[in-house]
Amino acid sequence: SQSIEDSQADIAILLRRLIRDEI
């Protein structure tokens, strides 16, 4: 199934959230 794509999407969202929180 699509596991890698889901993982990448989750990581991208988490990274964006962390960066937004930092700013």
CHARMM-style PDB file with segment names, atoms N, HN, CA, C and O in Angstrom:
ATOM      1  N   SER     1       0.835  -1.217   0.000  1.00  0.00      PROA
ATOM      2  CA  SER     1       0.000   0.000   0.000  1.00  0.00      PROA
ATOM      3  C   SER     1       0.866   1.263   0.000  1.00  0.00      PROA
ATOM      4  O   SER     1       2.093   1.175  -0.043  1.00  0.00      PROA
ATOM      5  N   GLN     2       0.238   2.415   0.048  1.00  0.00      PROA
ATOM      6  HN  GLN     2      -0.759   2.486   0.083  1.00  0.00      PROA
ATOM      7  CA  GLN     2       1.001   3.678   0.031  1.00  0.00      PROA
ATOM      8  C   GLN     2       1.458   4.025   1.444  1.00  0.00      PROA
ATOM      9  O   GLN     2       0.791   4.763   2.168  1.00  0.00      PROA
ATOM     10  N   SER     3       2.599   3.480   1.813  1.00  0.00      PROA
ATOM     11  HN  SER     3       3.141   2.880   1.225  1.00  0.00      PROA
ATOM     12  CA  SER     3       3.109   3.748   3.176  1.00  0.00      PROA
ATOM     13  C   SER     3       4.145   4.862   3.126  1.00  0.00      PROA
ATOM     14  O   SER     3       4.160   5.755   3.972  1.00  0.00      PROA
ATOM     15  N   ILE     4       5.012   4.792   2.115  1.00  0.00      PROA
ATOM     16  HN  ILE     4       5.000   4.066   1.428  1.00  0.00      PROA
ATOM     17  CA  ILE     4       6.077   5.808   2.014  1.00  0.00      PROA
ATOM     18  C   ILE     4       5.455   7.182   1.757  1.00  0.00      PROA
ATOM     19  O   ILE     4       5.855   8.173   2.369  1.00  0.00      PROA
ATOM     20  N   GLU     5       4.489   7.238   0.863  1.00  0.00      PROA
ATOM     21  HN  GLU     5       4.164   6.434   0.366  1.00  0.00      PROA
ATOM     22  CA  GLU     5       3.866   8.544   0.555  1.00  0.00      PROA
ATOM     23  C   GLU     5       3.199   9.121   1.794  1.00  0.00      PROA
ATOM     24  O   GLU     5       3.332  10.311   2.079  1.00  0.00      PROA
ATOM     25  N   ASP     6       2.485   8.283   2.525  1.00  0.00      PROA
ATOM     26  HN  ASP     6       2.376   7.317   2.293  1.00  0.00      PROA
ATOM     27  CA  ASP     6       1.816   8.759   3.746  1.00  0.00      PROA
ATOM     28  C   ASP     6       2.852   9.253   4.742  1.00  0.00      PROA
ATOM     29  O   ASP     6       2.673  10.292   5.377  1.00  0.00      PROA
ATOM     30  N   SER     7       3.933   8.503   4.872  1.00  0.00      PROA
ATOM     31  HN  SER     7       4.079   7.659   4.356  1.00  0.00      PROA
ATOM     32  CA  SER     7       4.981   8.899   5.836  1.00  0.00      PROA
ATOM     33  C   SER     7       5.573  10.246   5.428  1.00  0.00      PROA
ATOM     34  O   SER     7       5.745  11.132   6.266  1.00  0.00      PROA
ATOM     35  N   GLN     8       5.880  10.397   4.158  1.00  0.00      PROA
ATOM     36  HN  GLN     8       5.741   9.677   3.478  1.00  0.00      PROA
ATOM     37  CA  GLN     8       6.477  11.661   3.693  1.00  0.00      PROA
ATOM     38  C   GLN     8       5.515  12.817   3.934  1.00  0.00      PROA
ATOM     39  O   GLN     8       5.933  13.894   4.359  1.00  0.00      PROA
ATOM     40  N   ALA     9       4.248  12.606   3.669  1.00  0.00      PROA
ATOM     41  HN  ALA     9       3.908  11.731   3.324  1.00  0.00      PROA
ATOM     42  CA  ALA     9       3.259  13.682   3.860  1.00  0.00      PROA
ATOM     43  C   ALA     9       3.191  14.054   5.333  1.00  0.00      PROA
ATOM     44  O   ALA     9       3.161  15.234   5.684  1.00  0.00      PROA
ATOM     45  N   ASP    10       3.165  13.036   6.196  1.00  0.00      PROA
ATOM     46  HN  ASP    10       3.189  12.078   5.910  1.00  0.00      PROA
ATOM     47  CA  ASP    10       3.104  13.316   7.644  1.00  0.00      PROA
ATOM     48  C   ASP    10       4.339  14.079   8.095  1.00  0.00      PROA
ATOM     49  O   ASP    10       4.234  15.036   8.861  1.00  0.00      PROA
ATOM     50  N   ILE    11       5.509  13.662   7.624  1.00  0.00      PROA
ATOM     51  HN  ILE    11       5.594  12.884   7.001  1.00  0.00      PROA
ATOM     52  CA  ILE    11       6.757  14.339   8.025  1.00  0.00      PROA
ATOM     53  C   ILE    11       6.738  15.784   7.535  1.00  0.00      PROA
ATOM     54  O   ILE    11       7.125  16.691   8.271  1.00  0.00      PROA
ATOM     55  N   ALA    12       6.297  16.003   6.317  1.00  0.00      PROA
ATOM     56  HN  ALA    12       5.983  15.266   5.719  1.00  0.00      PROA
ATOM     57  CA  ALA    12       6.267  17.371   5.766  1.00  0.00      PROA
ATOM     58  C   ALA    12       5.351  18.246   6.614  1.00  0.00      PROA
ATOM     59  O   ALA    12       5.689  19.391   6.914  1.00  0.00      PROA
ATOM     60  N   ILE    13       4.205  17.717   6.997  1.00  0.00      PROA
ATOM     61  HN  ILE    13       3.931  16.786   6.754  1.00  0.00      PROA
ATOM     62  CA  ILE    13       3.261  18.509   7.812  1.00  0.00      PROA
ATOM     63  C   ILE    13       3.879  18.813   9.168  1.00  0.00      PROA
ATOM     64  O   ILE    13       3.791  19.939   9.658  1.00  0.00      PROA
ATOM     65  N   LEU    14       4.505  17.809   9.774  1.00  0.00      PROA
ATOM     66  HN  LEU    14       4.577  16.894   9.376  1.00  0.00      PROA
ATOM     67  CA  LEU    14       5.115  18.020  11.098  1.00  0.00      PROA
ATOM     68  C   LEU    14       6.216  19.070  11.004  1.00  0.00      PROA
ATOM     69  O   LEU    14       6.302  19.961  11.848  1.00  0.00      PROA
ATOM     70  N   LEU    15       7.054  18.965   9.985  1.00  0.00      PROA
ATOM     71  HN  LEU    15       6.984  18.241   9.299  1.00  0.00      PROA
ATOM     72  CA  LEU    15       8.159  19.931   9.839  1.00  0.00      PROA
ATOM     73  C   LEU    15       7.594  21.337   9.642  1.00  0.00      PROA
ATOM     74  O   LEU    15       8.089  22.298  10.231  1.00  0.00      PROA
ATOM     75  N   ARG    16       6.571  21.452   8.824  1.00  0.00      PROA
ATOM     76  HN  ARG    16       6.169  20.671   8.346  1.00  0.00      PROA
ATOM     77  CA  ARG    16       5.989  22.784   8.566  1.00  0.00      PROA
ATOM     78  C   ARG    16       5.400  23.343   9.855  1.00  0.00      PROA
ATOM     79  O   ARG    16       5.529  24.532  10.146  1.00  0.00      PROA
ATOM     80  N   ARG    17       4.753  22.469  10.623  1.00  0.00      PROA
ATOM     81  HN  ARG    17       4.648  21.503  10.386  1.00  0.00      PROA
ATOM     82  CA  ARG    17       4.144  22.930  11.878  1.00  0.00      PROA
ATOM     83  C   ARG    17       5.236  23.398  12.831  1.00  0.00      PROA
ATOM     84  O   ARG    17       5.086  24.433  13.480  1.00  0.00      PROA
ATOM     85  N   LEU    18       6.314  22.664  12.921  1.00  0.00      PROA
ATOM     86  HN  LEU    18       6.436  21.824  12.393  1.00  0.00      PROA
ATOM     87  CA  LEU    18       7.402  23.046  13.838  1.00  0.00      PROA
ATOM     88  C   LEU    18       7.993  24.385  13.407  1.00  0.00      PROA
ATOM     89  O   LEU    18       8.234  25.260  14.239  1.00  0.00      PROA
ATOM     90  N   ILE    19       8.223  24.541  12.120  1.00  0.00      PROA
ATOM     91  HN  ILE    19       8.028  23.830  11.444  1.00  0.00      PROA
ATOM     92  CA  ILE    19       8.821  25.791  11.621  1.00  0.00      PROA
ATOM     93  C   ILE    19       7.869  26.956  11.900  1.00  0.00      PROA
ATOM     94  O   ILE    19       8.305  28.036  12.299  1.00  0.00      PROA
ATOM     95  N   ARG    20       6.575  26.737  11.690  1.00  0.00      PROA
ATOM     96  HN  ARG    20       6.221  25.860  11.365  1.00  0.00      PROA
ATOM     97  CA  ARG    20       5.607  27.826  11.908  1.00  0.00      PROA
ATOM     98  C   ARG    20       5.582  28.188  13.388  1.00  0.00      PROA
ATOM     99  O   ARG    20       5.482  29.363  13.744  1.00  0.00      PROA
ATOM    100  N   ASP    21       5.671  27.190  14.238  1.00  0.00      PROA
ATOM    101  HN  ASP    21       5.752  26.236  13.949  1.00  0.00      PROA
ATOM    102  CA  ASP    21       5.654  27.457  15.684  1.00  0.00      PROA
ATOM    103  C   ASP    21       6.895  28.242  16.085  1.00  0.00      PROA
ATOM    104  O   ASP    21       6.833  29.128  16.937  1.00  0.00      PROA
ATOM    105  N   GLU    22       8.021  27.911  15.464  1.00  0.00      PROA
ATOM    106  HN  GLU    22       8.072  27.191  14.772  1.00  0.00      PROA
ATOM    107  CA  GLU    22       9.275  28.586  15.816  1.00  0.00      PROA
ATOM    108  C   GLU    22       9.231  30.052  15.416  1.00  0.00      PROA
ATOM    109  O   GLU    22       9.691  30.924  16.153  1.00  0.00      PROA
ATOM    110  N   ILE    23       8.677  30.311  14.251  1.00  0.00      PROA
ATOM    111  HN  ILE    23       8.304  29.603  13.652  1.00  0.00      PROA
ATOM    112  CA  ILE    23       8.685  31.702  13.758  1.00  0.00      PROA
ATOM    113  C   ILE    23       7.828  32.575  14.657  1.00  0.00      PROA
ATOM    114  OT1 ILE    23       7.704  33.775  14.415  1.00  0.00      PROA
TER     115      ILE     23
END
